[in-house]
Amino acid sequence: MSNSDTTRQSLSLNPTWSNSQSIFNELNFNTRSSLPSFTLTPNQPSARFDVRFLQETIGHHMMAVDMARLSVEKAINPDLRDLSQNIITTQNQEIKTMQSWLKDWYGLSYEPEMASGDRRMLDRMANLNGADFEIDFMQEMTNHHKTMLSDAVPCVSRAGHSELSDLCQNIAKSQSSEIDQMQTWLSERYGITSDNSMMGMGISGTTDYRNSYSNDGQISNGGFENGDLTGWSTTGKAMLETSDFGSEPSEGKYYAALSTQFDTVPGYDIESFLNLPYGSLKSLGNGKIDEGSAMKTSFTAKAGDVLSFDWNFMTDEKDSTLVGSNKDFGFITLNSLP
């Protein structure tokens, strides 16, 4: 994704809104051209989950394999090279298995393209050597594995096929073990604890609050440049991401990403979280809201102030027939407070 894929939407704030009134704006789809159109039409939630999990995990595994290949070439410790070779062997086999399941179960062929952020990270790692490379590789692979665990664990119970459930169980077990091993090596060899702080040196992190505003008419941490979600409440899965996730921030380094698949909540929970009347979401999309995520914040503004926000869809459902008419969408709601 590039900045050209990000849309800015603005609303002029109306002083006549009542406390209970909400304004919804359905957002248009914007998809990556590298993602395929689906050709089958099963609409069961389990089929939808399987396809999306398999496609995302194939791409995720391919990145891990590329990182591990660098480690086989550049790592200075034989045991880390052996672990990296095992990642290559295991995840390449899992990629082939998942691609065959997509074909056999859903008639889909899938070969993802590398995101620009992933390419930049690999190029950066390729320029490191010795201990610097090992530290960076183990930290990056640990974080990569942790992301996979957050998806693999719920997959065990949500997968529509027992074979996929078993695979997710194996992924969770093997990658948890690899995380433990890499964190042990980071600690024993380089004095780096699992939270990436240096042992025995008294180094503490600081938060940059230069972009956290409390003035009227400004949204506290509105661009997420604090490096966290300070000032925002969330339900479902909300993540703070950078360009490495596959979309360029419209400004600054960070943006918030909401999941419509993993660690989500039912539609009625979103209504409750956003203080909307029960059944409000039935006026959006096709009225069938299975799951999603949301975030909210409060701010002070005057009548006539303009609220602008940037949004970008990272969805593969624009041309999908797999999910029928029940495609991803986004919305905003504005509620005035007493």
C-alpha positions as CSV (number, residue, x, y, z in Angstrom):
1,M,0.0,0.0,0.0
2,S,1.1,3.5,-0.6
3,N,-0.1,6.9,0.6
4,S,-2.2,7.1,-2.6
5,D,-4.3,4.3,-1.2
6,T,-5.2,6.4,1.9
7,T,-8.3,8.5,1.8
8,R,-8.9,11.6,3.8
9,Q,-12.5,12.2,4.8
10,S,-13.8,15.4,6.5
11,L,-17.0,16.3,8.4
12,S,-18.2,19.7,9.5
13,L,-19.5,19.4,13.0
14,N,-23.2,20.2,13.4
15,P,-24.2,21.9,16.7
16,T,-27.8,20.6,16.5
17,W,-26.9,16.9,17.0
18,S,-28.7,15.4,20.0
19,N,-27.0,13.2,22.5
20,S,-28.5,10.1,21.0
21,Q,-28.0,10.9,17.4
22,S,-25.3,9.1,15.4
23,I,-23.9,9.7,11.9
24,F,-22.6,6.7,10.0
25,N,-20.5,6.8,6.9
26,E,-19.8,3.6,5.1
27,L,-16.3,3.7,3.6
28,N,-15.4,2.5,0.1
29,F,-13.2,-0.5,-0.4
30,N,-9.6,-0.2,-1.4
31,T,-7.7,-3.4,-2.1
32,R,-4.3,-4.5,-3.1
33,S,-4.0,-5.5,-6.7
34,S,-1.9,-8.5,-5.9
35,L,-4.8,-10.2,-4.1
36,P,-6.9,-12.6,-6.2
37,S,-10.6,-12.6,-6.8
38,F,-12.5,-15.5,-5.4
39,T,-14.4,-17.9,-7.6
40,L,-16.4,-20.0,-5.3
41,T,-19.5,-19.0,-3.3
42,P,-19.6,-20.8,0.1
43,N,-20.8,-18.3,2.7
44,Q,-20.3,-20.3,5.9
45,P,-18.3,-18.3,8.6
46,S,-15.9,-21.3,8.9
47,A,-15.1,-21.2,5.2
48,R,-14.5,-17.4,5.4
49,F,-12.2,-17.9,8.3
50,D,-10.2,-20.7,6.7
51,V,-9.6,-18.8,3.5
52,R,-8.5,-15.6,5.1
53,F,-6.3,-17.4,7.7
54,L,-4.6,-19.5,5.1
55,Q,-3.8,-16.6,2.8
56,E,-2.5,-14.4,5.5
57,T,-0.4,-17.2,7.1
58,I,1.1,-18.2,3.7
59,G,2.4,-14.6,3.3
60,H,3.5,-14.5,6.9
61,H,5.4,-17.7,6.6
62,M,7.1,-16.6,3.4
63,M,8.5,-13.6,5.2
64,A,9.8,-15.8,8.0
65,V,11.5,-18.0,5.5
66,D,13.2,-15.1,3.8
67,M,14.4,-13.8,7.2
68,A,15.7,-17.3,8.1
69,R,17.6,-17.6,4.9
70,L,19.6,-14.5,5.8
71,S,20.3,-16.1,9.2
72,V,21.6,-19.3,7.7
73,E,24.0,-17.2,5.7
74,K,25.0,-14.6,8.3
75,A,24.6,-16.0,11.8
76,I,27.8,-16.6,13.7
77,N,26.5,-19.3,16.1
78,P,25.9,-22.8,14.6
79,D,22.8,-23.4,16.8
80,L,21.1,-20.3,15.5
81,R,21.9,-21.3,11.9
82,D,20.4,-24.7,12.7
83,L,17.2,-23.1,14.2
84,S,16.9,-20.9,11.1
85,Q,17.3,-23.9,8.8
86,N,14.5,-25.6,10.7
87,I,12.3,-22.6,10.3
88,I,12.9,-22.7,6.5
89,T,12.2,-26.4,6.2
90,T,9.1,-26.4,8.5
91,Q,7.4,-23.3,7.2
92,N,8.1,-24.1,3.5
93,Q,6.3,-27.4,4.0
94,E,3.5,-25.7,5.8
95,I,3.2,-23.2,3.0
96,K,2.8,-26.0,0.5
97,T,0.2,-27.7,2.7
98,M,-1.8,-24.5,3.1
99,Q,-1.7,-23.8,-0.6
100,S,-2.9,-27.3,-1.4
101,W,-5.8,-26.9,1.1
102,L,-6.8,-23.6,-0.5
103,K,-6.9,-25.4,-3.9
104,D,-8.6,-28.6,-2.7
105,W,-11.1,-27.0,-0.4
106,Y,-11.9,-23.7,-2.1
107,G,-10.5,-23.9,-5.7
108,L,-8.1,-21.1,-5.0
109,S,-4.5,-20.6,-6.1
110,Y,-2.6,-18.1,-4.0
111,E,0.9,-16.7,-4.2
112,P,1.3,-13.4,-2.3
113,E,3.6,-10.5,-3.2
114,M,6.0,-9.1,-0.7
115,A,5.0,-5.8,0.9
116,S,7.4,-2.9,0.5
117,G,7.8,-2.7,4.2
118,D,9.0,-6.3,4.4
119,R,11.5,-5.7,1.6
120,R,12.9,-2.7,3.4
121,M,13.3,-4.8,6.6
122,L,15.1,-7.6,4.8
123,D,17.4,-5.1,3.1
124,R,18.2,-3.5,6.5
125,M,19.0,-6.9,8.0
126,A,21.2,-7.9,5.1
127,N,23.4,-5.0,5.9
128,L,24.1,-6.2,9.5
129,N,26.9,-8.6,10.5
130,G,28.1,-10.6,13.4
131,A,26.4,-9.9,16.8
132,D,24.4,-7.0,15.4
133,F,22.8,-9.3,12.9
134,E,22.1,-12.0,15.4
135,I,20.5,-9.6,17.9
136,D,18.3,-8.0,15.2
137,F,17.3,-11.3,13.7
138,M,16.3,-12.9,17.0
139,Q,14.3,-9.9,18.1
140,E,12.6,-9.6,14.7
141,M,11.8,-13.3,14.4
142,T,10.6,-13.4,18.0
143,N,8.1,-10.5,17.3
144,H,7.2,-12.2,14.0
145,H,6.4,-15.5,15.8
146,K,4.4,-13.7,18.5
147,T,2.2,-12.1,15.8
148,M,1.7,-15.6,14.4
149,L,0.7,-17.0,17.8
150,S,-2.0,-14.3,18.2
151,D,-3.6,-15.8,15.1
152,A,-2.8,-19.5,15.5
153,V,-4.2,-19.9,19.0
154,P,-7.7,-18.8,18.1
155,C,-7.5,-20.8,14.9
156,V,-7.4,-24.0,16.9
157,S,-11.0,-23.6,17.9
158,R,-12.3,-21.5,14.9
159,A,-10.9,-23.4,11.9
160,G,-13.6,-25.1,9.7
161,H,-11.4,-28.1,9.0
162,S,-9.8,-30.3,11.6
163,E,-6.6,-30.5,9.5
164,L,-6.2,-26.7,9.8
165,S,-7.0,-26.8,13.5
166,D,-4.2,-29.4,14.0
167,L,-1.8,-27.3,12.0
168,C,-2.5,-24.2,14.1
169,Q,-1.9,-26.3,17.2
170,N,1.5,-27.4,15.8
171,I,2.4,-23.8,14.8
172,A,1.6,-22.5,18.2
173,K,3.7,-25.3,19.9
174,S,6.7,-25.0,17.6
175,Q,6.9,-21.2,17.4
176,S,6.4,-20.9,21.2
177,S,9.4,-23.2,21.7
178,E,11.5,-21.2,19.1
179,I,10.6,-17.9,20.9
180,D,11.8,-19.4,24.2
181,Q,15.0,-20.5,22.7
182,M,15.8,-17.2,21.0
183,Q,15.0,-15.2,24.1
184,T,17.4,-17.5,26.1
185,W,20.2,-16.9,23.6
186,L,19.5,-13.1,23.6
187,S,19.8,-13.1,27.4
188,E,22.8,-15.5,27.8
189,R,24.9,-14.2,24.9
190,Y,24.0,-10.5,24.6
191,G,22.4,-9.6,28.0
192,I,19.1,-8.7,26.4
193,T,16.0,-9.6,28.2
194,S,12.7,-10.6,26.6
195,D,11.4,-7.1,26.6
196,N,14.5,-6.0,24.6
197,S,16.0,-3.9,27.5
198,M,19.6,-4.2,28.4
199,M,20.4,-6.1,31.7
200,G,22.4,-4.4,34.3
201,M,22.7,-1.0,32.5
202,G,19.8,0.8,34.0
203,I,18.4,1.9,30.6
204,S,14.8,3.0,30.8
205,G,12.4,3.9,27.9
206,T,10.7,7.2,27.6
207,T,7.5,8.1,25.8
208,D,7.5,11.1,23.4
209,Y,4.3,13.1,24.2
210,R,5.0,15.9,21.8
211,N,2.0,14.8,19.7
212,S,-0.4,14.3,22.7
213,Y,-2.7,17.4,22.7
214,S,-5.1,18.5,25.4
215,N,-6.2,21.7,23.7
216,D,-9.8,22.2,22.6
217,G,-10.3,21.2,19.0
218,Q,-7.4,18.7,19.0
219,I,-7.6,15.0,19.5
220,S,-5.2,13.6,22.1
221,N,-2.8,11.2,20.3
222,G,-4.9,11.5,17.2
223,G,-2.1,10.4,15.0
224,F,-0.9,7.7,17.4
225,E,2.6,9.2,17.4
226,N,2.9,8.5,21.1
227,G,3.8,5.0,19.9
228,D,0.8,3.5,21.7
229,L,-3.0,3.8,21.9
230,T,-3.0,6.3,24.8
231,G,-6.3,8.2,24.9
232,W,-8.2,5.5,22.9
233,S,-10.4,2.7,24.1
234,T,-10.7,-0.4,22.0
235,T,-12.8,-3.6,21.7
236,G,-11.9,-6.6,19.5
237,K,-8.3,-6.4,18.1
238,A,-6.7,-3.0,17.6
239,M,-3.1,-2.8,16.7
240,L,-0.5,-0.1,16.4
241,E,1.4,-0.6,13.2
242,T,4.1,1.0,10.9
243,S,4.8,0.8,7.2
244,D,6.2,-2.7,7.8
245,F,2.6,-3.9,8.2
246,G,1.8,-3.2,4.6
247,S,0.4,0.3,4.5
248,E,2.2,3.6,4.7
249,P,1.0,6.0,7.4
250,S,-0.4,9.2,5.9
251,E,1.9,11.1,8.3
252,G,4.3,10.3,11.0
253,K,5.4,6.7,11.8
254,Y,2.3,5.0,13.2
255,Y,-1.3,4.2,12.5
256,A,-4.0,2.1,14.1
257,A,-5.2,-1.1,12.5
258,L,-8.5,-2.8,13.3
259,S,-9.0,-6.5,12.7
260,T,-12.2,-8.0,11.2
261,Q,-11.0,-11.6,11.6
262,F,-8.8,-12.4,14.7
263,D,-9.7,-11.7,18.3
264,T,-12.9,-9.9,17.2
265,V,-16.2,-9.3,19.0
266,P,-19.8,-9.7,17.9
267,G,-21.7,-6.8,16.3
268,Y,-23.9,-6.3,19.4
269,D,-20.7,-5.8,21.5
270,I,-19.5,-3.1,19.1
271,E,-22.9,-1.4,19.5
272,S,-22.6,-1.5,23.2
273,F,-19.0,-0.3,23.2
274,L,-19.9,2.7,20.9
275,N,-23.0,3.6,22.9
276,L,-25.3,2.8,20.0
277,P,-28.9,1.5,20.3
278,Y,-29.2,-2.3,19.9
279,G,-29.6,-3.1,16.2
280,S,-28.1,0.1,14.9
281,L,-25.5,-1.7,12.7
282,K,-28.3,-3.4,10.8
283,S,-28.5,-0.2,8.7
284,L,-25.0,-0.8,7.4
285,G,-23.7,-3.1,4.8
286,N,-26.2,-5.9,4.2
287,G,-27.3,-5.7,7.9
288,K,-25.5,-8.9,8.8
289,I,-22.6,-8.0,11.2
290,D,-20.8,-11.2,12.3
291,E,-17.8,-9.7,13.9
292,G,-15.4,-6.8,14.0
293,S,-13.3,-4.4,16.1
294,A,-13.7,-0.8,17.1
295,M,-11.9,2.1,18.8
296,K,-13.2,5.3,20.3
297,T,-12.0,8.6,21.9
298,S,-13.5,11.8,23.2
299,F,-12.6,15.3,22.2
300,T,-13.8,18.9,22.6
301,A,-14.8,20.9,19.5
302,K,-16.9,23.9,18.5
303,A,-19.7,24.1,16.0
304,G,-18.2,24.5,12.5
305,D,-14.9,22.8,13.4
306,V,-13.9,20.3,10.7
307,L,-13.0,16.7,11.8
308,S,-10.6,15.0,9.3
309,F,-9.5,11.4,9.4
310,D,-7.5,9.1,7.1
311,W,-8.5,5.6,6.5
312,N,-7.3,2.7,4.3
313,F,-8.8,-0.8,3.7
314,M,-6.4,-3.7,3.8
315,T,-9.1,-6.2,2.7
316,D,-9.3,-8.9,0.0
317,E,-13.1,-9.0,-0.1
318,K,-13.8,-6.3,-2.7
319,D,-14.3,-8.8,-5.5
320,S,-14.9,-11.8,-3.4
321,T,-17.7,-14.1,-4.1
322,L,-16.7,-16.4,-1.3
323,V,-18.4,-14.3,1.4
324,G,-21.4,-13.3,-0.8
325,S,-22.7,-9.9,0.0
326,N,-21.3,-10.0,3.6
327,K,-18.0,-8.1,2.8
328,D,-15.8,-6.1,5.1
329,F,-16.7,-2.4,5.6
330,G,-15.9,0.4,8.0
331,F,-17.9,3.2,9.5
332,I,-17.6,6.1,11.9
333,T,-20.1,7.4,14.5
334,L,-20.1,10.7,16.3
335,N,-22.0,11.1,19.5
336,S,-22.4,14.4,21.3
337,L,-22.0,14.3,25.1
338,P,-24.1,16.2,27.7
